[in-house]
Amino acid sequence: MEVRSDSQLVVNQMAGRWAVRAKHLKDYVAEAKDAASYFDTVTYAWIPRHRNAMADKITREILDQEV
């Protein structure tokens, strides 16, 4: 499985290259890593925002509908 994100911070933290220093995020990271453990292989890819415009647009539209 490949997880793609435009957040370089999240990608590097989930891949274990960078530490999670924000105490309020540590539980979320642990939960995400637990979910990832159900897959044989998980890779994390950073997609720069300018290359992710369509996904960003769709996400904003969906979030706007839920407000």
mmCIF file of the N, C-alpha and C atoms, coordinates in Angstrom:
data_MODEL
# 
_entry.id   MODEL 
# 
loop_
_atom_site.group_PDB 
_atom_site.id 
_atom_site.type_symbol 
_atom_site.label_atom_id 
_atom_site.label_alt_id 
_atom_site.label_comp_id 
_atom_site.label_asym_id 
_atom_site.label_entity_id 
_atom_site.label_seq_id 
_atom_site.pdbx_PDB_ins_code 
_atom_site.Cartn_x 
_atom_site.Cartn_y 
_atom_site.Cartn_z 
_atom_site.occupancy 
_atom_site.B_iso_or_equiv 
_atom_site.pdbx_formal_charge 
_atom_site.auth_seq_id 
_atom_site.auth_comp_id 
_atom_site.auth_asym_id 
_atom_site.auth_atom_id 
_atom_site.pdbx_PDB_model_num 
ATOM 1   N N  . MET A 1 1  ? 0.842   -1.168 0.000  1.00 0.00 ? 1  MET A N  1 
ATOM 2   C CA . MET A 1 1  ? 0.000   0.000  0.000  1.00 0.00 ? 1  MET A CA 1 
ATOM 3   C C  . MET A 1 1  ? 0.890   1.235  0.000  1.00 0.00 ? 1  MET A C  1 
ATOM 4   N N  . GLU A 1 2  ? 0.506   2.223  -0.774 1.00 0.00 ? 2  GLU A N  1 
ATOM 5   C CA . GLU A 1 2  ? 1.230   3.492  -0.770 1.00 0.00 ? 2  GLU A CA 1 
ATOM 6   C C  . GLU A 1 2  ? 0.304   4.580  -0.251 1.00 0.00 ? 2  GLU A C  1 
ATOM 7   N N  . VAL A 1 3  ? 0.781   5.306  0.747  1.00 0.00 ? 3  VAL A N  1 
ATOM 8   C CA . VAL A 1 3  ? 0.052   6.434  1.301  1.00 0.00 ? 3  VAL A CA 1 
ATOM 9   C C  . VAL A 1 3  ? 0.709   7.691  0.746  1.00 0.00 ? 3  VAL A C  1 
ATOM 10  N N  . ARG A 1 4  ? -0.092  8.541  0.147  1.00 0.00 ? 4  ARG A N  1 
ATOM 11  C CA . ARG A 1 4  ? 0.422   9.782  -0.433 1.00 0.00 ? 4  ARG A CA 1 
ATOM 12  C C  . ARG A 1 4  ? -0.137  10.967 0.334  1.00 0.00 ? 4  ARG A C  1 
ATOM 13  N N  . SER A 1 5  ? 0.706   11.953 0.539  1.00 0.00 ? 5  SER A N  1 
ATOM 14  C CA . SER A 1 5  ? 0.280   13.145 1.262  1.00 0.00 ? 5  SER A CA 1 
ATOM 15  C C  . SER A 1 5  ? 1.074   14.354 0.784  1.00 0.00 ? 5  SER A C  1 
ATOM 16  N N  . ASP A 1 6  ? 0.450   15.517 0.863  1.00 0.00 ? 6  ASP A N  1 
ATOM 17  C CA . ASP A 1 6  ? 1.186   16.735 0.539  1.00 0.00 ? 6  ASP A CA 1 
ATOM 18  C C  . ASP A 1 6  ? 1.845   17.311 1.793  1.00 0.00 ? 6  ASP A C  1 
ATOM 19  N N  . SER A 1 7  ? 1.774   16.572 2.896  1.00 0.00 ? 7  SER A N  1 
ATOM 20  C CA . SER A 1 7  ? 2.442   16.995 4.120  1.00 0.00 ? 7  SER A CA 1 
ATOM 21  C C  . SER A 1 7  ? 3.754   16.222 4.273  1.00 0.00 ? 7  SER A C  1 
ATOM 22  N N  . GLN A 1 8  ? 4.842   16.915 4.015  1.00 0.00 ? 8  GLN A N  1 
ATOM 23  C CA . GLN A 1 8  ? 6.152   16.284 4.142  1.00 0.00 ? 8  GLN A CA 1 
ATOM 24  C C  . GLN A 1 8  ? 6.407   15.863 5.593  1.00 0.00 ? 8  GLN A C  1 
ATOM 25  N N  . LEU A 1 9  ? 5.910   16.639 6.530  1.00 0.00 ? 9  LEU A N  1 
ATOM 26  C CA . LEU A 1 9  ? 6.055   16.315 7.944  1.00 0.00 ? 9  LEU A CA 1 
ATOM 27  C C  . LEU A 1 9  ? 5.391   14.976 8.261  1.00 0.00 ? 9  LEU A C  1 
ATOM 28  N N  . VAL A 1 10 ? 4.138   14.818 7.852  1.00 0.00 ? 10 VAL A N  1 
ATOM 29  C CA . VAL A 1 10 ? 3.406   13.582 8.131  1.00 0.00 ? 10 VAL A CA 1 
ATOM 30  C C  . VAL A 1 10 ? 4.077   12.388 7.468  1.00 0.00 ? 10 VAL A C  1 
ATOM 31  N N  . VAL A 1 11 ? 4.484   12.528 6.231  1.00 0.00 ? 11 VAL A N  1 
ATOM 32  C CA . VAL A 1 11 ? 5.136   11.428 5.514  1.00 0.00 ? 11 VAL A CA 1 
ATOM 33  C C  . VAL A 1 11 ? 6.391   10.979 6.252  1.00 0.00 ? 11 VAL A C  1 
ATOM 34  N N  . ASN A 1 12 ? 7.219   11.913 6.640  1.00 0.00 ? 12 ASN A N  1 
ATOM 35  C CA . ASN A 1 12 ? 8.467   11.551 7.309  1.00 0.00 ? 12 ASN A CA 1 
ATOM 36  C C  . ASN A 1 12 ? 8.242   11.020 8.727  1.00 0.00 ? 12 ASN A C  1 
ATOM 37  N N  . GLN A 1 13 ? 7.238   11.521 9.410  1.00 0.00 ? 13 GLN A N  1 
ATOM 38  C CA . GLN A 1 13 ? 6.932   10.996 10.740 1.00 0.00 ? 13 GLN A CA 1 
ATOM 39  C C  . GLN A 1 13 ? 6.376   9.572  10.646 1.00 0.00 ? 13 GLN A C  1 
ATOM 40  N N  . MET A 1 14 ? 5.476   9.337  9.737  1.00 0.00 ? 14 MET A N  1 
ATOM 41  C CA . MET A 1 14 ? 4.897   8.007  9.601  1.00 0.00 ? 14 MET A CA 1 
ATOM 42  C C  . MET A 1 14 ? 5.925   6.990  9.110  1.00 0.00 ? 14 MET A C  1 
ATOM 43  N N  . ALA A 1 15 ? 6.852   7.438  8.289  1.00 0.00 ? 15 ALA A N  1 
ATOM 44  C CA . ALA A 1 15 ? 7.904   6.545  7.796  1.00 0.00 ? 15 ALA A CA 1 
ATOM 45  C C  . ALA A 1 15 ? 8.976   6.299  8.854  1.00 0.00 ? 15 ALA A C  1 
ATOM 46  N N  . GLY A 1 16 ? 8.902   7.028  9.951  1.00 0.00 ? 16 GLY A N  1 
ATOM 47  C CA . GLY A 1 16 ? 9.853   6.840  11.035 1.00 0.00 ? 16 GLY A CA 1 
ATOM 48  C C  . GLY A 1 16 ? 11.161  7.587  10.873 1.00 0.00 ? 16 GLY A C  1 
ATOM 49  N N  . ARG A 1 17 ? 11.227  8.465  9.876  1.00 0.00 ? 17 ARG A N  1 
ATOM 50  C CA . ARG A 1 17 ? 12.458  9.237  9.660  1.00 0.00 ? 17 ARG A CA 1 
ATOM 51  C C  . ARG A 1 17 ? 12.554  10.442 10.586 1.00 0.00 ? 17 ARG A C  1 
ATOM 52  N N  . TRP A 1 18 ? 11.404  10.983 10.984 1.00 0.00 ? 18 TRP A N  1 
ATOM 53  C CA . TRP A 1 18 ? 11.371  12.139 11.876 1.00 0.00 ? 18 TRP A CA 1 
ATOM 54  C C  . TRP A 1 18 ? 10.565  11.779 13.120 1.00 0.00 ? 18 TRP A C  1 
ATOM 55  N N  . ALA A 1 19 ? 10.956  12.324 14.239 1.00 0.00 ? 19 ALA A N  1 
ATOM 56  C CA . ALA A 1 19 ? 10.243  12.089 15.499 1.00 0.00 ? 19 ALA A CA 1 
ATOM 57  C C  . ALA A 1 19 ? 8.954   12.894 15.539 1.00 0.00 ? 19 ALA A C  1 
ATOM 58  N N  . VAL A 1 20 ? 7.986   12.373 16.267 1.00 0.00 ? 20 VAL A N  1 
ATOM 59  C CA . VAL A 1 20 ? 6.737   13.095 16.517 1.00 0.00 ? 20 VAL A CA 1 
ATOM 60  C C  . VAL A 1 20 ? 6.918   13.794 17.855 1.00 0.00 ? 20 VAL A C  1 
ATOM 61  N N  . ARG A 1 21 ? 7.094   15.089 17.818 1.00 0.00 ? 21 ARG A N  1 
ATOM 62  C CA . ARG A 1 21 ? 7.357   15.832 19.046 1.00 0.00 ? 21 ARG A CA 1 
ATOM 63  C C  . ARG A 1 21 ? 6.101   16.420 19.673 1.00 0.00 ? 21 ARG A C  1 
ATOM 64  N N  . ALA A 1 22 ? 5.089   16.660 18.859 1.00 0.00 ? 22 ALA A N  1 
ATOM 65  C CA . ALA A 1 22 ? 3.849   17.250 19.364 1.00 0.00 ? 22 ALA A CA 1 
ATOM 66  C C  . ALA A 1 22 ? 3.095   16.201 20.183 1.00 0.00 ? 22 ALA A C  1 
ATOM 67  N N  . LYS A 1 23 ? 3.024   16.417 21.468 1.00 0.00 ? 23 LYS A N  1 
ATOM 68  C CA . LYS A 1 23 ? 2.405   15.441 22.369 1.00 0.00 ? 23 LYS A CA 1 
ATOM 69  C C  . LYS A 1 23 ? 0.961   15.134 21.990 1.00 0.00 ? 23 LYS A C  1 
ATOM 70  N N  . HIS A 1 24 ? 0.236   16.158 21.534 1.00 0.00 ? 24 HIS A N  1 
ATOM 71  C CA . HIS A 1 24 ? -1.174  15.952 21.208 1.00 0.00 ? 24 HIS A CA 1 
ATOM 72  C C  . HIS A 1 24 ? -1.375  15.108 19.946 1.00 0.00 ? 24 HIS A C  1 
ATOM 73  N N  . LEU A 1 25 ? -0.323  14.860 19.178 1.00 0.00 ? 25 LEU A N  1 
ATOM 74  C CA . LEU A 1 25 ? -0.433  14.053 17.965 1.00 0.00 ? 25 LEU A CA 1 
ATOM 75  C C  . LEU A 1 25 ? 0.031   12.613 18.157 1.00 0.00 ? 25 LEU A C  1 
ATOM 76  N N  . LYS A 1 26 ? 0.724   12.331 19.232 1.00 0.00 ? 26 LYS A N  1 
ATOM 77  C CA . LYS A 1 26 ? 1.316   11.005 19.419 1.00 0.00 ? 26 LYS A CA 1 
ATOM 78  C C  . LYS A 1 26 ? 0.280   9.883  19.419 1.00 0.00 ? 26 LYS A C  1 
ATOM 79  N N  . ASP A 1 27 ? -0.875  10.100 20.010 1.00 0.00 ? 27 ASP A N  1 
ATOM 80  C CA . ASP A 1 27 ? -1.920  9.066  19.994 1.00 0.00 ? 27 ASP A CA 1 
ATOM 81  C C  . ASP A 1 27 ? -2.439  8.823  18.578 1.00 0.00 ? 27 ASP A C  1 
ATOM 82  N N  . TYR A 1 28 ? -2.579  9.895  17.801 1.00 0.00 ? 28 TYR A N  1 
ATOM 83  C CA . TYR A 1 28 ? -3.042  9.740  16.416 1.00 0.00 ? 28 TYR A CA 1 
ATOM 84  C C  . TYR A 1 28 ? -2.025  8.964  15.580 1.00 0.00 ? 28 TYR A C  1 
ATOM 85  N N  . VAL A 1 29 ? -0.760  9.275  15.774 1.00 0.00 ? 29 VAL A N  1 
ATOM 86  C CA . VAL A 1 29 ? 0.292   8.587  15.030 1.00 0.00 ? 29 VAL A CA 1 
ATOM 87  C C  . VAL A 1 29 ? 0.309   7.110  15.411 1.00 0.00 ? 29 VAL A C  1 
ATOM 88  N N  . ALA A 1 30 ? 0.182   6.815  16.691 1.00 0.00 ? 30 ALA A N  1 
ATOM 89  C CA . ALA A 1 30 ? 0.158   5.422  17.141 1.00 0.00 ? 30 ALA A CA 1 
ATOM 90  C C  . ALA A 1 30 ? -1.026  4.678  16.526 1.00 0.00 ? 30 ALA A C  1 
ATOM 91  N N  . GLU A 1 31 ? -2.178  5.326  16.466 1.00 0.00 ? 31 GLU A N  1 
ATOM 92  C CA . GLU A 1 31 ? -3.365  4.711  15.869 1.00 0.00 ? 31 GLU A CA 1 
ATOM 93  C C  . GLU A 1 31 ? -3.162  4.466  14.375 1.00 0.00 ? 31 GLU A C  1 
ATOM 94  N N  . ALA A 1 32 ? -2.575  5.428  13.687 1.00 0.00 ? 32 ALA A N  1 
ATOM 95  C CA . ALA A 1 32 ? -2.321  5.282  12.246 1.00 0.00 ? 32 ALA A CA 1 
ATOM 96  C C  . ALA A 1 32 ? -1.310  4.166  11.986 1.00 0.00 ? 32 ALA A C  1 
ATOM 97  N N  . LYS A 1 33 ? -0.276  4.094  12.801 1.00 0.00 ? 33 LYS A N  1 
ATOM 98  C CA . LYS A 1 33 ? 0.724   3.032  12.635 1.00 0.00 ? 33 LYS A CA 1 
ATOM 99  C C  . LYS A 1 33 ? 0.120   1.666  12.933 1.00 0.00 ? 33 LYS A C  1 
ATOM 100 N N  . ASP A 1 34 ? -0.780  1.603  13.899 1.00 0.00 ? 34 ASP A N  1 
ATOM 101 C CA . ASP A 1 34 ? -1.466  0.352  14.186 1.00 0.00 ? 34 ASP A CA 1 
ATOM 102 C C  . ASP A 1 34 ? -2.300  -0.088 12.979 1.00 0.00 ? 34 ASP A C  1 
ATOM 103 N N  . ALA A 1 35 ? -3.023  0.850  12.382 1.00 0.00 ? 35 ALA A N  1 
ATOM 104 C CA . ALA A 1 35 ? -3.820  0.529  11.192 1.00 0.00 ? 35 ALA A CA 1 
ATOM 105 C C  . ALA A 1 35 ? -2.926  0.082  10.038 1.00 0.00 ? 35 ALA A C  1 
ATOM 106 N N  . ALA A 1 36 ? -1.777  0.713  9.891  1.00 0.00 ? 36 ALA A N  1 
ATOM 107 C CA . ALA A 1 36 ? -0.850  0.358  8.811  1.00 0.00 ? 36 ALA A CA 1 
ATOM 108 C C  . ALA A 1 36 ? -0.279  -1.039 9.001  1.00 0.00 ? 36 ALA A C  1 
ATOM 109 N N  . SER A 1 37 ? -0.228  -1.508 10.239 1.00 0.00 ? 37 SER A N  1 
ATOM 110 C CA . SER A 1 37 ? 0.355   -2.821 10.505 1.00 0.00 ? 37 SER A CA 1 
ATOM 111 C C  . SER A 1 37 ? -0.472  -3.967 9.921  1.00 0.00 ? 37 SER A C  1 
ATOM 112 N N  . TYR A 1 38 ? -1.697  -3.694 9.520  1.00 0.00 ? 38 TYR A N  1 
ATOM 113 C CA . TYR A 1 38 ? -2.539  -4.722 8.908  1.00 0.00 ? 38 TYR A CA 1 
ATOM 114 C C  . TYR A 1 38 ? -2.157  -5.009 7.459  1.00 0.00 ? 38 TYR A C  1 
ATOM 115 N N  . PHE A 1 39 ? -1.301  -4.196 6.884  1.00 0.00 ? 39 PHE A N  1 
ATOM 116 C CA . PHE A 1 39 ? -0.846  -4.378 5.514  1.00 0.00 ? 39 PHE A CA 1 
ATOM 117 C C  . PHE A 1 39 ? 0.558   -4.980 5.520  1.00 0.00 ? 39 PHE A C  1 
ATOM 118 N N  . ASP A 1 40 ? 0.855   -5.789 4.507  1.00 0.00 ? 40 ASP A N  1 
ATOM 119 C CA . ASP A 1 40 ? 2.186   -6.397 4.418  1.00 0.00 ? 40 ASP A CA 1 
ATOM 120 C C  . ASP A 1 40 ? 3.269   -5.339 4.285  1.00 0.00 ? 40 ASP A C  1 
ATOM 121 N N  . THR A 1 41 ? 3.019   -4.363 3.428  1.00 0.00 ? 41 THR A N  1 
ATOM 122 C CA . THR A 1 41 ? 3.990   -3.308 3.171  1.00 0.00 ? 41 THR A CA 1 
ATOM 123 C C  . THR A 1 41 ? 3.254   -1.980 3.051  1.00 0.00 ? 41 THR A C  1 
ATOM 124 N N  . VAL A 1 42 ? 3.788   -0.972 3.699  1.00 0.00 ? 42 VAL A N  1 
ATOM 125 C CA . VAL A 1 42 ? 3.234   0.377  3.573  1.00 0.00 ? 42 VAL A CA 1 
ATOM 126 C C  . VAL A 1 42 ? 4.393   1.322  3.274  1.00 0.00 ? 42 VAL A C  1 
ATOM 127 N N  . THR A 1 43 ? 4.241   2.102  2.212  1.00 0.00 ? 43 THR A N  1 
ATOM 128 C CA . THR A 1 43 ? 5.219   3.135  1.902  1.00 0.00 ? 43 THR A CA 1 
ATOM 129 C C  . THR A 1 43 ? 4.498   4.483  1.953  1.00 0.00 ? 43 THR A C  1 
ATOM 130 N N  . TYR A 1 44 ? 5.279   5.509  2.225  1.00 0.00 ? 44 TYR A N  1 
ATOM 131 C CA . TYR A 1 44 ? 4.734   6.861  2.334  1.00 0.00 ? 44 TYR A CA 1 
ATOM 132 C C  . TYR A 1 44 ? 5.423   7.741  1.306  1.00 0.00 ? 44 TYR A C  1 
ATOM 133 N N  . ALA A 1 45 ? 4.619   8.459  0.539  1.00 0.00 ? 45 ALA A N  1 
ATOM 134 C CA . ALA A 1 45 ? 5.165   9.310  -0.516 1.00 0.00 ? 45 ALA A CA 1 
ATOM 135 C C  . ALA A 1 45 ? 4.673   10.737 -0.338 1.00 0.00 ? 45 ALA A C  1 
ATOM 136 N N  . TRP A 1 46 ? 5.617   11.663 -0.414 1.00 0.00 ? 46 TRP A N  1 
ATOM 137 C CA . TRP A 1 46 ? 5.269   13.081 -0.351 1.00 0.00 ? 46 TRP A CA 1 
ATOM 138 C C  . TRP A 1 46 ? 4.985   13.575 -1.759 1.00 0.00 ? 46 TRP A C  1 
ATOM 139 N N  . ILE A 1 47 ? 3.836   14.180 -1.931 1.00 0.00 ? 47 ILE A N  1 
ATOM 140 C CA . ILE A 1 47 ? 3.432   14.762 -3.206 1.00 0.00 ? 47 ILE A CA 1 
ATOM 141 C C  . ILE A 1 47 ? 3.338   16.267 -2.992 1.00 0.00 ? 47 ILE A C  1 
ATOM 142 N N  . PRO A 1 48 ? 4.216   17.039 -3.627 1.00 0.00 ? 48 PRO A N  1 
ATOM 143 C CA . PRO A 1 48 ? 4.148   18.491 -3.446 1.00 0.00 ? 48 PRO A CA 1 
ATOM 144 C C  . PRO A 1 48 ? 2.764   19.032 -3.816 1.00 0.00 ? 48 PRO A C  1 
ATOM 145 N N  . ARG A 1 49 ? 2.324   20.019 -3.079 1.00 0.00 ? 49 ARG A N  1 
ATOM 146 C CA . ARG A 1 49 ? 0.968   20.542 -3.250 1.00 0.00 ? 49 ARG A CA 1 
ATOM 147 C C  . ARG A 1 49 ? 0.674   20.940 -4.702 1.00 0.00 ? 49 ARG A C  1 
ATOM 148 N N  . HIS A 1 50 ? 1.631   21.524 -5.384 1.00 0.00 ? 50 HIS A N  1 
ATOM 149 C CA . HIS A 1 50 ? 1.365   21.953 -6.769 1.00 0.00 ? 50 HIS A CA 1 
ATOM 150 C C  . HIS A 1 50 ? 1.121   20.759 -7.699 1.00 0.00 ? 50 HIS A C  1 
ATOM 151 N N  . ARG A 1 51 ? 1.562   19.564 -7.309 1.00 0.00 ? 51 ARG A N  1 
ATOM 152 C CA . ARG A 1 51 ? 1.298   18.362 -8.104 1.00 0.00 ? 51 ARG A CA 1 
ATOM 153 C C  . ARG A 1 51 ? 0.058   17.630 -7.612 1.00 0.00 ? 51 ARG A C  1 
ATOM 154 N N  . ASN A 1 52 ? -0.587  18.172 -6.607 1.00 0.00 ? 52 ASN A N  1 
ATOM 155 C CA . ASN A 1 52 ? -1.707  17.499 -5.966 1.00 0.00 ? 52 ASN A CA 1 
ATOM 156 C C  . ASN A 1 52 ? -2.969  18.359 -6.025 1.00 0.00 ? 52 ASN A C  1 
ATOM 157 N N  . ALA A 1 53 ? -3.042  19.240 -6.983 1.00 0.00 ? 53 ALA A N  1 
ATOM 158 C CA . ALA A 1 53 ? -4.127  20.221 -7.037 1.00 0.00 ? 53 ALA A CA 1 
ATOM 159 C C  . ALA A 1 53 ? -5.507  19.579 -7.146 1.00 0.00 ? 53 ALA A C  1 
ATOM 160 N N  . MET A 1 54 ? -5.653  18.542 -7.950 1.00 0.00 ? 54 MET A N  1 
ATOM 161 C CA . MET A 1 54 ? -6.969  17.921 -8.135 1.00 0.00 ? 54 MET A CA 1 
ATOM 162 C C  . MET A 1 54 ? -7.444  17.257 -6.837 1.00 0.00 ? 54 MET A C  1 
ATOM 163 N N  . ALA A 1 55 ? -6.576  16.518 -6.162 1.00 0.00 ? 55 ALA A N  1 
ATOM 164 C CA . ALA A 1 55 ? -6.960  15.879 -4.896 1.00 0.00 ? 55 ALA A CA 1 
ATOM 165 C C  . ALA A 1 55 ? -7.298  16.938 -3.851 1.00 0.00 ? 55 ALA A C  1 
ATOM 166 N N  . ASP A 1 56 ? -6.542  18.007 -3.820 1.00 0.00 ? 56 ASP A N  1 
ATOM 167 C CA . ASP A 1 56 ? -6.796  19.098 -2.877 1.00 0.00 ? 56 ASP A CA 1 
ATOM 168 C C  . ASP A 1 56 ? -8.162  19.725 -3.142 1.00 0.00 ? 56 ASP A C  1 
ATOM 169 N N  . LYS A 1 57 ? -8.491  19.926 -4.402 1.00 0.00 ? 57 LYS A N  1 
ATOM 170 C CA . LYS A 1 57 ? -9.781  20.516 -4.776 1.00 0.00 ? 57 LYS A CA 1 
ATOM 171 C C  . LYS A 1 57 ? -10.934 19.601 -4.361 1.00 0.00 ? 57 LYS A C  1 
ATOM 172 N N  . ILE A 1 58 ? -10.819 18.316 -4.635 1.00 0.00 ? 58 ILE A N  1 
ATOM 173 C CA . ILE A 1 58 ? -11.867 17.358 -4.281 1.00 0.00 ? 58 ILE A CA 1 
ATOM 174 C C  . ILE A 1 58 ? -12.053 17.306 -2.771 1.00 0.00 ? 58 ILE A C  1 
ATOM 175 N N  . THR A 1 59 ? -10.955 17.282 -2.044 1.00 0.00 ? 59 THR A N  1 
ATOM 176 C CA . THR A 1 59 ? -11.031 17.236 -0.581 1.00 0.00 ? 59 THR A CA 1 
ATOM 177 C C  . THR A 1 59 ? -11.732 18.467 -0.035 1.00 0.00 ? 59 THR A C  1 
ATOM 178 N N  . ARG A 1 60 ? -11.375 19.642 -0.546 1.00 0.00 ? 60 ARG A N  1 
ATOM 179 C CA . ARG A 1 60 ? -12.024 20.871 -0.078 1.00 0.00 ? 60 ARG A CA 1 
ATOM 180 C C  . ARG A 1 60 ? -13.518 20.856 -0.372 1.00 0.00 ? 60 ARG A C  1 
ATOM 181 N N  . GLU A 1 61 ? -13.907 20.345 -1.551 1.00 0.00 ? 61 GLU A N  1 
ATOM 182 C CA . GLU A 1 61 ? -15.325 20.273 -1.902 1.00 0.00 ? 61 GLU A CA 1 
ATOM 183 C C  . GLU A 1 61 ? -16.077 19.359 -0.938 1.00 0.00 ? 61 GLU A C  1 
ATOM 184 N N  . ILE A 1 62 ? -15.489 18.215 -0.626 1.00 0.00 ? 62 ILE A N  1 
ATOM 185 C CA . ILE A 1 62 ? -16.131 17.261 0.286  1.00 0.00 ? 62 ILE A CA 1 
ATOM 186 C C  . ILE A 1 62 ? -16.248 17.851 1.686  1.00 0.00 ? 62 ILE A C  1 
ATOM 187 N N  . LEU A 1 63 ? -15.169 18.474 2.157  1.00 0.00 ? 63 LEU A N  1 
ATOM 188 C CA . LEU A 1 63 ? -15.204 19.072 3.479  1.00 0.00 ? 63 LEU A CA 1 
ATOM 189 C C  . LEU A 1 63 ? -16.211 20.206 3.562  1.00 0.00 ? 63 LEU A C  1 
ATOM 190 N N  . ASP A 1 64 ? -16.354 20.985 2.492  1.00 0.00 ? 64 ASP A N  1 
ATOM 191 C CA . ASP A 1 64 ? -17.338 22.058 2.477  1.00 0.00 ? 64 ASP A CA 1 
ATOM 192 C C  . ASP A 1 64 ? -18.768 21.526 2.570  1.00 0.00 ? 64 ASP A C  1 
ATOM 193 N N  . GLN A 1 65 ? -19.023 20.360 1.995  1.00 0.00 ? 65 GLN A N  1 
ATOM 194 C CA . GLN A 1 65 ? -20.352 19.756 2.040  1.00 0.00 ? 65 GLN A CA 1 
ATOM 195 C C  . GLN A 1 65 ? -20.733 19.300 3.437  1.00 0.00 ? 65 GLN A C  1 
ATOM 196 N N  . GLU A 1 66 ? -19.743 18.922 4.236  1.00 0.00 ? 66 GLU A N  1 
ATOM 197 C CA . GLU A 1 66 ? -20.000 18.365 5.553  1.00 0.00 ? 66 GLU A CA 1 
ATOM 198 C C  . GLU A 1 66 ? -20.157 19.422 6.639  1.00 0.00 ? 66 GLU A C  1 
ATOM 199 N N  . VAL A 1 67 ? -19.972 20.660 6.305  1.00 0.00 ? 67 VAL A N  1 
ATOM 200 C CA . VAL A 1 67 ? -20.065 21.721 7.318  1.00 0.00 ? 67 VAL A CA 1 
ATOM 201 C C  . VAL A 1 67 ? -21.497 22.027 7.649  1.00 0.00 ? 67 VAL A C  1 
# 
